C-alpha cells in the first residue's frame, strides 16, 4: 500500500494516510514532517518521504499539531531511531509524554456507535493502533517563538480546545495553513463535506475549539491542509468562518 502524496505548493505535500493526514515540507534536501499518522501508518510515512525523494535521515524535525494517537503515531520511532527532535506547543509536551490523555475514550465512542460511520471508523482505528500508547520520551517545546528555523519556515499558532496545546502551522509565503484537528474537511464519522469541526466527542473542550476558529480567521492563506479530509482551496478565513457558523 502506497501513501497518497499530493503536492500543494512548491516544497509542500499533503499526505493522506489510512484515515489521517500529515504534511511534508521540503527545502533543498532538508525536510520538516508535520504529524505522523497512526502507529500503523509507519510504512506509509516512510513511503511518503521516499515519494518526495527524501528519507528519515533528511528530516530536520517532526512537528506535532497535537498528541492524539492518530497524529503522534511514529514520532517516538523517528526520534529514537534517527535522532529527530519532536516539537510541540509547551502545553502539549506533557500530553506527548502521556502524563495525561485528552483523547476520546472507547466508552465515549461506544455511546456514539449508533451514529453513521462510527463503528467502521472504530474498527479501523483499533486495527491501526489507535488505542496503543507510544509516548514520546523526550518531546520538546517549539524552539523560540514565531517562525521556526526549519524547512518551510512554519509559524506555530496556538489553537486550544481539541487539546490544550493544539497548534496549527501558518506558512504565509506559501499561502498555507496546516490545521490539524482544529478545522478539518471530512472524517469517516461525519456526513458533511467541506470545512467543519470534528464531531463533538473528539474535542477535549468543544467551546474552546469553536473559539479557536476565530484565530484561523486572522491568518492570510488560500489553502487549508487539514488533519482529516482533502485540501481546501479558498481563503482560510472563510473556511473557518463557515465552520464556526455551522458549529453555533
VMD Tcl script that draws the C-alpha trace (Angstrom):
set ca {
  {0.00 0.00 0.00}
  {1.38 3.38 -1.03}
  {0.77 6.72 0.61}
  {-1.36 9.22 -1.31}
  {1.05 12.15 -1.71}
  {-0.22 15.38 -3.27}
  {1.90 18.45 -3.93}
  {0.00 21.55 -2.83}
  {2.71 24.20 -3.27}
  {6.43 24.43 -4.01}
  {8.08 22.20 -1.43}
  {4.81 21.34 0.35}
  {3.00 17.98 0.19}
  {-0.22 16.80 1.83}
  {-0.16 13.07 2.52}
  {-3.35 11.09 3.06}
  {-2.61 8.14 5.33}
  {-5.13 5.48 6.28}
  {-7.52 7.96 7.94}
  {-5.24 10.83 8.95}
  {-3.11 13.32 7.03}
  {0.41 14.56 7.54}
  {2.44 17.20 5.71}
  {5.96 17.16 4.28}
  {7.78 20.48 3.84}
  {10.99 20.42 1.80}
  {13.75 22.97 1.42}
  {16.67 21.73 -0.63}
  {17.49 18.30 0.76}
  {16.05 19.04 4.21}
  {12.55 18.15 5.42}
  {10.08 19.13 8.12}
  {7.46 16.48 8.85}
  {4.20 17.71 10.39}
  {2.34 14.88 12.18}
  {2.94 11.17 11.64}
  {-0.43 9.39 11.39}
  {-1.47 6.31 13.35}
  {1.14 3.88 14.75}
  {0.07 1.53 11.96}
  {0.87 4.16 9.33}
  {4.64 3.94 9.80}
  {5.36 2.34 6.44}
  {3.12 4.91 4.77}
  {5.13 7.70 6.43}
  {8.37 6.20 5.16}
  {6.88 5.67 1.70}
  {5.66 9.27 1.56}
  {9.15 10.54 2.32}
  {10.57 8.30 -0.41}
  {7.98 9.56 -2.90}
  {9.24 13.14 -2.48}
  {12.83 11.97 -2.87}
  {13.66 12.04 0.81}
  {14.24 9.76 3.81}
  {14.14 9.89 7.61}
  {17.81 10.90 7.62}
  {16.83 14.16 5.89}
  {14.10 15.07 8.40}
  {15.24 18.07 10.43}
  {12.32 17.98 12.85}
  {8.93 16.43 13.48}
  {6.25 18.98 14.38}
  {3.09 17.69 16.05}
  {-0.19 19.60 15.90}
  {-1.47 17.66 18.91}
  {-0.62 14.44 20.70}
  {-3.53 12.19 19.73}
  {-2.55 8.68 18.73}
  {-3.52 9.22 15.09}
  {-1.09 12.15 14.76}
  {1.68 11.09 17.15}
  {1.96 7.53 15.81}
  {5.58 7.32 14.57}
  {7.03 10.36 16.34}
  {8.86 8.39 19.02}
  {10.17 5.88 16.48}
  {11.62 8.69 14.37}
  {13.12 10.35 17.45}
  {14.64 7.15 18.86}
  {15.79 5.56 15.60}
  {17.02 8.67 13.79}
  {17.60 11.30 16.47}
  {14.95 13.63 15.04}
  {13.66 16.21 17.55}
  {9.90 16.20 18.15}
  {8.44 19.66 18.81}
  {5.02 20.64 20.18}
  {3.41 23.56 22.00}
  {4.64 23.68 25.60}
  {1.14 22.76 26.86}
  {1.18 19.65 24.66}
  {4.61 18.38 25.72}
  {3.33 16.51 28.83}
  {0.47 15.14 26.72}
  {3.02 13.68 24.29}
  {4.80 12.08 27.26}
  {1.42 10.62 28.28}
  {1.40 12.27 31.67}
  {-2.31 12.63 30.87}
  {-4.55 11.79 27.91}
  {-7.03 14.17 26.31}
  {-8.47 11.78 23.77}
  {-11.88 10.26 23.15}
  {-12.35 7.12 25.22}
  {-13.54 3.76 23.94}
  {-16.60 4.19 26.16}
  {-17.47 7.52 24.55}
  {-17.08 6.01 21.09}
  {-19.37 3.11 22.03}
  {-22.01 5.55 23.26}
  {-21.91 7.11 19.81}
  {-21.80 3.81 17.93}
  {-25.33 4.35 16.62}
  {-24.14 7.32 14.56}
  {-23.38 6.69 10.87}
  {-19.76 5.75 10.22}
  {-18.70 5.42 13.85}
  {-18.38 1.63 14.04}
  {-16.36 1.25 10.80}
  {-14.13 4.11 11.92}
  {-13.64 2.47 15.34}
  {-12.66 -0.85 13.78}
  {-10.16 0.90 11.53}
  {-8.74 2.90 14.45}
  {-8.25 -0.26 16.52}
  {-6.52 -2.03 13.64}
  {-4.26 0.99 13.08}
  {-3.11 1.16 16.69}
  {-5.47 3.91 17.75}
  {-5.64 2.67 21.35}
  {-1.92 1.93 21.63}
  {0.24 4.34 23.58}
  {3.54 5.40 22.02}
  {4.63 8.28 24.25}
  {7.46 10.48 23.08}
  {10.25 10.01 25.60}
  {11.81 13.45 25.12}
  {9.38 15.81 23.38}
  {10.46 19.44 23.22}
  {8.58 22.75 23.16}
  {8.94 24.79 20.00}
  {12.40 26.39 19.89}
  {11.60 30.09 20.28}
  {8.54 32.00 19.19}
  {7.31 33.00 15.75}
  {8.69 31.45 12.58}
  {10.65 28.27 13.16}
  {14.09 27.95 11.60}
  {13.09 24.76 9.82}
  {12.35 23.79 6.22}
  {9.20 25.60 5.12}
  {9.52 28.21 7.86}
  {6.26 27.23 9.61}
  {4.81 29.54 12.26}
  {3.07 27.73 15.16}
  {-0.26 29.28 16.16}
  {-1.87 28.08 19.39}
  {-5.47 26.91 18.86}
  {-6.54 25.19 22.10}
  {-9.70 23.20 22.53}
  {-9.27 19.95 20.65}
  {-6.45 19.53 23.15}
  {-4.90 22.10 25.49}
  {-1.79 22.54 23.38}
  {-3.16 22.10 19.87}
  {-1.37 24.23 17.28}
  {-1.86 24.98 13.63}
  {1.06 25.98 11.39}
  {0.94 29.03 9.14}
  {3.14 29.30 6.06}
  {2.34 32.83 4.88}
  {4.66 32.92 1.86}
  {3.19 29.67 0.53}
  {-0.35 30.72 1.47}
  {-0.91 27.56 3.54}
  {-2.36 26.69 6.92}
  {-1.80 23.21 8.35}
  {-4.83 22.99 10.60}
  {-4.55 19.63 12.37}
  {-7.90 18.88 14.01}
  {-8.97 22.42 14.83}
  {-10.54 22.59 11.36}
  {-10.99 19.60 9.04}
  {-12.70 18.99 5.71}
  {-14.03 15.49 6.27}
  {-14.00 12.44 8.53}
  {-15.41 8.90 8.32}
  {-17.80 9.75 11.18}
  {-19.10 12.92 9.51}
  {-21.66 13.19 6.74}
  {-20.62 16.79 6.00}
  {-18.23 17.76 3.22}
  {-16.02 20.83 3.36}
  {-14.63 22.87 6.26}
  {-16.06 21.72 9.59}
  {-15.38 20.77 13.17}
  {-14.88 17.14 14.02}
  {-17.86 15.57 15.82}
  {-18.20 16.74 19.42}
  {-16.90 13.56 21.07}
  {-13.40 14.14 19.70}
  {-12.82 17.53 21.36}
  {-11.42 17.91 24.86}
  {-13.21 21.27 25.12}
  {-15.53 21.92 22.21}
  {-16.28 25.54 23.15}
  {-12.58 26.40 23.11}
  {-12.21 24.69 19.74}
  {-15.01 26.83 18.35}
  {-13.35 29.93 19.82}
  {-10.04 28.97 18.19}
  {-11.66 29.14 14.76}
  {-11.59 32.93 15.22}
  {-7.79 32.66 15.34}
  {-7.80 30.93 11.97}
  {-9.90 33.77 10.59}
  {-6.93 36.10 11.16}
  {-4.49 34.03 9.07}
  {-3.80 35.10 5.50}
  {-3.76 31.90 3.44}
  {-5.60 30.41 0.49}
  {-5.10 26.68 1.04}
  {-6.11 24.66 4.10}
  {-4.28 21.41 4.84}
  {-6.38 19.59 7.45}
  {-5.64 16.62 9.66}
  {-8.60 14.81 8.09}
  {-10.13 15.24 4.65}
  {-8.87 16.75 1.40}
  {-7.07 20.06 0.97}
  {-9.41 23.02 0.70}
  {-8.77 25.80 -1.80}
  {-10.05 29.24 -0.87}
  {-9.42 31.80 1.87}
  {-8.80 30.03 5.15}
  {-10.62 32.83 6.98}
  {-13.79 31.99 5.04}
  {-13.41 28.27 5.75}
  {-13.01 28.95 9.47}
  {-15.99 31.30 9.49}
  {-18.14 28.72 7.73}
  {-17.23 26.06 10.28}
  {-17.85 28.42 13.19}
  {-21.30 29.33 11.86}
  {-22.18 25.66 11.46}
  {-21.00 24.90 14.99}
  {-23.15 27.51 16.79}
}
mol new
graphics top color blue
foreach p $ca { graphics top sphere $p radius 0.5 }
foreach p [lrange $ca 0 end-1] q [lrange $ca 1 end] { graphics top cylinder $p $q radius 0.2 }
display resetview
